[in-house]
Amino acid sequence: MRPTNRTPSRWWALMLIAAAQFMVIMDTSIIGVALPEIQRELGFSQSGLSWVFNAYVIALGGLLLLGGRLADLLGARRVFMAGWFVLTGASILAGLAGGPALEVTGRALQGVGAALIAPSALALLMGLFAHDPRELTRALAVYGAAAPAGGTAGVFLGGVLTEWADWRWVFLVNVPVGLVALAVSTRLLPAAVARRGRIDLPGAVAVTGAISLAVFGVVRAPEDGWSSAQTLGSLAGAAALLAAFVVMQSRRRDPLVRLAIFRAPNLSAANLVAALLGAAWIPMWFFLNLYLQQVLGYGAFEAGAALLPMTAAIMLLMVGATGRLVTRFGFVPVSAVGLAVLAAGVGWLSRVPVGGGFLADVLPASLVAAVGMSLAYIPVMIAALSGAAPQEAGLASGIFNTTYQVGSALGLAAMTALAAGFGADQLGDPVAMTDGFQAALIGAAVIAGVAALAALALLRRPRPAPPAREEPASAAEPLREVAAR
């Protein structure tokens, strides 16, 4: 028997939660077009400029686990609002910065705020829609569609603001959104009683350091060399910190990550697939944008507009079709088919010629890739979260977001190195650049294909749920029910 105490404002709350996911992802892409203006006005060096992007991604990826743990202990709404407070203040700092140090600091603090918002938002969603599997899958579809929408909207909005306003507005645009989010959160989102437990700060420092060093080493490898002392030292340091983190988690009474959570059905496998999905999707989006601007000669506004059909297709399919397909067939076949279609779409994009056209060479292939992404993301997320206990919903969502973000960063860094090896760094030579972009897109297609095989081989359909009870055992129970059909 289903519970009847549904939160009346849950669909308005979902809009707030989806907007949060939209903004977190948008902040990774909105600065791309503005980077030359930021460099000229603030005096960044060529190598230092990359940290306007990297500072946000590293702070976000490194602190998501801590954000998930805090949401479980302190209450998801409290952490969600704290994240908006930090993000809003950091956006003011980044938007008003007068030099490189303050700019990078502001971006890193934006990442801290996003790392508090993302896992608590997903935990809130799970709690709000735990009463009905169909509503939960529909809500997850809306939430999932917000991510690619934010990524593409960031490119488009960044171009609009940089061209017609000022580059500082790519940061300041967060401020009114943050103030509105803070104003309505207490009215729309359910409060939760704080639970007893300790914050594992040493563990948080270790895992954040490991992720930061790994991303730093791979991001810098194309410039420093994969066999350089700096690259090898960074990767070795990341491995050492990760090993230390695992040892600490196995010995602490209140660990940041209870290692036994990885024995939850499908959690480890789904997070591996999520990392591969991010490592395929983000490079595809990145190099397609470069191809449009640097080979076809599109301006920032035109390039952003060219990506809108792909974003619209993802949003419509995620909201209108993906949830129904998962309900009918389960997450294993839908995710595997989606990843295979994504591989096909990215592989098609890898054939873009030097003198290509948008309608013939970009639009059809990008829409195929959009279909694949819309079918893959939600089922993989359901697989990752369905085995989590209710008191660890924030942690499970933090792990999922972490693996997707880290996979995205590492995949982009590796494909950037591959593209440079095939000529993408030869600015002004469209033939060489196209060769490099094609190589990176082929690499991304291969990663998507590997992800499809991993989904088929490693994901398992869960056992059917036990007979209905008066109340579901956890927020994950509806997900198990959907997945078992």
N, C-alpha and C positions, 0 to 999 in steps of 0.2 A: 504493500500500500504506500502510495507516494505521500510525502509530507505536504501539507497545504499552507504552511507559513512562509509563502514566498515573499521576498522583499518587493514591495510595489514599485519602487523606483529603480529596479535592477537594470532596466534597459537604458535609462539615463546614465546610471553608473557605468554601464558597459561603454557608452560613448566617451566618458571621461577616461576609462582605462585604455580604450583604443587610441584616444588622443595622446595619452602618455607614451604608448608604444610608438606611435607615429613620430612624436618629437624626439624620442631617444634615438631612433634610427635616422631621422632627418638630420640631426646634428652631426652625424658622421659624414654626410655628403654635401651639406649646404655650403661648406667653406671652399669646395674645390675650385669653383670659378673665381672666387675672391682672392685666392692665394697670391697672384701677381700684384694686386693692389696692396695687400697686407705687406708683402715683401718691400715694395717701394716706399710705403709710408713709415713702416716701423724699423726698417733697416736689417731685416733678416738676411743671413747668408743663404746660399743656395742649399747647402746641406741642412742648415738649421730650420729652414722653412718647413721641412717634412714633419717637424715636431708639433706644428699647429694641428696636424691631423693625428699623429701618433700619440700625443699626450692624452687625448680624449679616449682613443681606442684602448690604450694600455690600462688606463685607470678604470675604464668600464669593464674590460675583460678580467682584470686582476681582482676587482672588488665585488664582483657579482655574487660569489659564494658567501662573502661576509654579509652582503645585503640580504640574501635569502635567509641566512641564519638569524639576522636581526629581525626580519619580518616574522619568523616563527616565534621568537622569544618576546618581542616587544609589541607585536600586533601589526598586521600588514598595513592598516590605515595610518598608524602613527609613523611608520617608516616611509610609506608613500608620500606623506606630507612633508616629512623631513627632507626627502629627496628633492621635492619641488622647491623647497626653501633654498637648498644648496645650489640647485641648478639655476634658479632665478638670480641669486646673488653672484654666482660665477659668470653668468651671461653678461651681467652689468660690468663686471671686472674685465672680461675679454673684450666687450664692446667699447670700453673707454680706455683700454690699455694704451700707454704711450711708448712702449718698447717691447722687445722680444721676451724678456723675462716675465713681465706681467701677462703678456698674451699667452704664453705657454702655461703659466700658472692658472690662469682663468680657464683654459681648455682642460687642464687636468682636473680642476674642481668641477667643471661641467661633467666630466666622466664619473667623478665620485657621486654626484647627484643622480646621474642616470643609473649607476649601479645600485642605488637604493630604490629607485622607481621601478625598474624593470621586473625584478623578482616579486616585489610586493604587489605590483599590478596583476601579475598572473595568479598569485595566491588569492587576491581579492576576487578575481573572476571565478576561480574554482569554488570559492565559498558561496558566491552569490547564485551560481547556477547549479549547485550540487543536487537540487531537487529533481532534475529532469534530464535524462541523457540527451534527448533531442535538443532541448534548449542549450545544454552545455556545448554540444558540437556546433550549434549555430553561433553561439557566443565566441567560441574558439576560432571559427571561420572569420568573424569580424575582426577579432584581435590579430589573427594571422595576416589578414589582408592589409592591416595598418603598417606592417613592416616594409614590404616592397613599395607601398604608396609613399611612405616617408622617405625612402631612399631616392626615389625618382623625383618627388616633390622638392627634395632638398636641392637637386641639381637645377630644376626649373626655377624655384624661388630664389636660389643663390644668384642665378643669372639676372633675374628681374631686379633684385635689390642692388646688386653691384652696378648694373648698367644704368638704372634710373633713380637710384637713391644714393646710398653710400655703403661701402663694404662693412661698416660697423653694424649695420642692421642685420647682417646674417647671424649675429650673436644677440642683439637687442630684441629681435623678434620673439625670443623665448620669454621675455619679461612679462608682457601682458597675458600670455598663455599661462605662465606660472602663477600669476596673481589670481586669475580666474580659477585655476585648478585648486589653489589653496582655499579660495572663498567657498567653493561648492563641495569640497571633499567631505566635510563633516555632515553635510545634509544628505549626500548621496551614498556614501560608503559606510558599511557596517563597522562598528568598533569591535575590538577584541580585547579580552583580558590578557594582560601580560603573563607569560609563564615563567616559572623559576628555571634558572639556568645561567651558566657563565658564558661570557664572550671569549672565545679562544683567539686572543690577539696575536700570540706567537704563531699560531697556525695561519692566521690571516696574512701576517707579514711574509711568512714563508711561501704560501701559494701565490700571493701577489708578486713577490719577487721572482718566483719561478716563471710565471706567465710573462712578466715584463721583460726578463732577460731573454726568454725564448723569442718573443716578438721582436725585441730590439736586435737580436743576433740575425734573424732572418731578414728583417727590413734593411739592415745595414749591409748584409752579405753581398748584394750586387755591386756596391761601391767599394767595400773593403776587401772582397774576395772570400769565397767559401772556405778556403784553407788558411785564411789569415788568423793571427793570434787573437785578434779582437773577436772574430766570429766564433772560433772554436772555444775561446774562453767564456763567451756569453752563453753558448749552448751547454757547455760543461757546467757552468754555474747554475743554469736553469735545471739541469738534471739533478745536481746535488741538492738544491733547495726543494725540488719535488720529492726526492727520496726522504729528506728530513721531514717534510710535511707529512708524508705517509706514516713515518715512524711516530711522529707526535700524535697523529690522529688515532693511532692504534693504542696509545698509552694514556691518553687524557680521559678523564671521567666525563667531561662535557666538551667533546671535540667540535670543531667547526663543521666537519663533515664526518658523520658516522659512517665508517667504511662499509658497514654491513648494508647500507642503503644500496650499494652497487649490486647486491644480490637480489634486489627487487626485480620482478619479471620485466625483461626488455630494457631496463634503464640503461645499462652499459652499452648494449647494442644500439639502442636508439640514439644515444649521444654520439657514438662513433659515426652513425649515418648523418646526424645533424652537422657534425664537424665537416664531413665530406660535402654535404649540401652547401654549406657556407663557402667552402673552398672552391666550389664550382660556380656558384651564382654570383658572388661579388666580383671575381675577376671578369666574368662575362659582361656584367653591367659596366665595370670600369673601362675595359678595353673597347667596348662598343661605343661608349661616350667619347673616348679618345679618337676612334676611327671617324666618328661623325665630325669632330671639330678639326682634327689635324690632317685628315686625308680628304674628306669631302668638303671641308671649308665652312662648316656650319658655325654660326656664332653661339654664344652661351645660351641665349634664349631659344634659338632654333633647336639646339641639341636637346635641351630639356623638353621642348615640345615634342620632339621626335620620339622620346621615350614614353610619352603619355599613353599611347595606345596599348603598350605592353602592360603598363601599370593598371589601366582600366580593365584589361582582360583578366589580370590576376585578381583584382578586387571582386569583379562580377562572378568569376568562377569559384573563388573561395567561399563567398557568401551564398551563392546560389546552388552550387553543385557538390563541392567537396564533402561537406558534412553529410549529405544524403548518401553519397557513394561509400563513405566510411561506415555509416550506419548499416548499409546493405551488405557490403562485401568485407568489411574489416580493414584494419590499417595496413596489414602486410601487403596484399595485392595492390591496393591503391597507391601506397608509397612507392613500391617497386616500379609500377607502370609510370608514375609521375617522374621518377628519376630517369627512367629510360627515355621518356619523351623529352625531358630536359637535355639529356645527352644528345639526342637527335637534333634538337633545336640549336644548341650551341655548336654542334658539329656543322650544321648548315651555315651558321653565321661565320664559321672559320673560312668559308669560301668567298668572303666579300672581296671584290676586286679593287684595284686602285681607282678606276674610273667608274665605280659603282653608283647606283641610284637607290634612293630610299625605298621607293615603292617596290622595286624588283628584287633588291638584294638584302634589305634590312627588315622591312616590315613583316613579310611572311615568316622568316626564320625567327624573329623576335617574338612573334605571337605563338609559335610552336613552343619556344622556350618558356613563355609565360604560362601556357597550359601545363607544362611539366612542373613548374614551380608551384602553381596553384594546387596541383594534385599531391605534391610531395610534402610540403611544409607542415600542414595540419596533421596528417596521419603520423608523421615522425614525432611531432610534439605530443600527440595523444599517447603514443607508445612509450615515450620517456616519462610521462607523468602518471600513467594509469596505475603503476605499481607502488606509488608513494603512500606512506601513512599520512593521515590528516595533519599531524603535528609537524610533518616535514614537507608540506606542500611548497613552502617558500624555498627550502633548500633544493628540492627537486627542480623547481623552475630556475633557481640560480645556476644549478649545474647545467641545465639545458641551454640557457642563455650564454653561459660561459663557453661551452664547447662550440656553439654556433659562432660566437664572436671571435674566439681564438682560431677556429678553423678558417673563418673569413680572412683574418689578418695574415695567417700563415700561408693560406692559398694565394692571396693577392701578392704577397712578397715573393713566393716561389714563381708564380706566373710572370711577375715583373722581371725577375732575373732571366727567365726563359725568353721573354719577349726581347729584352735587351741583347741577349746572345744572338738573336736572329735579325737585329737591325732596328728595333723600335726606338733606340736612343739616338738615331741619326736624324735629328730634327731638320726639316727642310727637304728630306728625300722621301717622298710619299711611297715609292716602291719599297724601300728598305723598311719604312715604318709599317706598311701593310704586311710585309713578310713577318715582322715581329708580332704584330697583333694577331695574325692568323695562327702563329705558333702558340701563343698564349691561349687562344680560344680552343685550339685542338687539345691543349693540356687540360683546360677546364672541362671539355666534353669527356675526356678520359676519366677525370675524377668523378663526374656525374655517373658515368657508366659503372665505375667501381662501387659507388654508393648504391646503385640499383642492385648489383650482385650481393652487396653486404646486407641490404634489406631483405632480400630473398633468403639468404643463407642464415642470418642471425636473428631476425625478428621472429617471434613466435606468437601465434594466436593464443590469447589467454584462455584458461578454462572458463566455462560458463559460470555466471554468478550463482550463489546459493539461492534458495527460495526467498522471495521478497520478505523484507522485514518492515517494521513500522517506520524506521528511520534508516537511511543508508549508513554503512559503517564509516565512511569517510567521504571527503570531497572527490576522491578518485573513484568511488564505486560506480557512478554513472559512466565514467570512461571505460571501466572494465566491462560494464554491461554492453556498451556500444561495440567495443572491440571483440567481444565474444560472439557476436551475432554472425 
